Amino acid sequence: MTIVDTPTLRAFALLEHLVKAEGPVSLADIAQDVDLPKPSLHRMLASLEAGGRVIRDPGHKNAYVIGPRLAQLGLGAVSVLSCTQARGVCGTLF
């Protein structure tokens, strides 16, 4: 299967990176880790921040963490999974 590079998949790559991070992640680190230009990331982060999916960490300049709406989305997804499905998902995450 060929993976298509689309704006939606780039946004998910950004969100996955923030979810896996141990704390706030700077724009520069995100750009390096997800291999996207800073201007594109800045626009994506601004849109996601406006929607509550990410927030700027108040203790770090230009650093981001997951927002409350993204956390709710993740919890909602887990709550609809059966136990068997949840074990499979958790196995791929950790």
C-alpha positions in Angstrom: 0.0 0.0 0.0 1.3 3.4 -0.9 1.2 6.1 1.7 0.0 9.4 0.3 1.4 12.6 1.7 -1.7 14.8 2.3 -2.3 17.8 4.6 -4.5 15.6 6.7 -1.8 13.0 7.2 0.8 15.7 8.0 -1.6 17.0 10.7 -2.0 13.5 12.1 1.8 13.1 12.1 2.1 16.3 14.0 -0.5 15.2 16.6 1.0 11.8 17.0 4.4 13.4 17.6 2.9 15.6 20.4 1.0 12.6 21.9 4.2 10.6 22.1 6.3 13.4 23.5 7.2 13.4 27.2 6.4 17.1 27.6 6.3 20.3 25.7 7.9 20.2 22.2 9.3 23.3 20.5 8.4 24.3 16.9 12.0 23.7 15.9 12.0 20.2 17.3 8.7 19.3 15.7 9.9 20.6 12.4 13.0 18.4 12.6 11.2 15.3 13.9 8.3 15.3 11.4 10.3 16.7 8.5 8.1 19.6 7.7 9.0 23.3 7.1 8.5 25.6 10.1 6.0 27.9 8.2 3.7 25.0 7.4 3.9 23.7 10.9 3.2 27.1 12.3 0.0 27.4 10.3 -1.0 23.9 11.2 -0.4 24.5 14.9 -2.3 27.8 14.8 -5.3 26.0 13.3 -5.1 23.2 15.8 -4.6 25.6 18.7 -7.7 27.6 17.6 -9.7 24.3 17.8 -8.3 23.3 21.2 -6.4 20.3 19.8 -3.1 21.7 20.9 -2.0 24.4 23.4 1.1 26.4 23.9 2.9 25.5 27.0 2.9 28.6 29.2 6.3 27.7 30.7 8.1 27.3 27.4 8.3 29.8 24.5 7.0 28.3 21.2 6.4 24.9 22.7 3.3 22.9 22.4 1.4 20.1 24.1 -1.8 18.3 23.4 -4.9 20.2 24.1 -8.1 19.3 25.9 -10.1 18.6 22.7 -7.4 16.1 21.5 -7.4 14.4 24.9 -11.2 14.1 24.8 -11.0 12.6 21.3 -8.4 10.0 22.5 -10.4 9.1 25.5 -13.6 8.8 23.4 -11.9 6.5 21.0 -10.6 4.3 23.7 -14.1 4.1 25.3 -15.7 2.7 22.2 -13.1 -0.1 21.7 -13.8 -3.6 22.9 -11.3 -5.0 25.4 -9.7 -7.1 22.6 -9.4 -4.1 20.3 -8.0 -2.0 23.2 -5.3 -4.5 23.9 -4.3 -4.4 20.2 -4.2 -0.7 20.1 -2.3 -0.4 23.3 0.2 -3.0 22.1 1.0 -0.7 19.1 1.4 2.4 21.2 3.8 1.1 23.8 
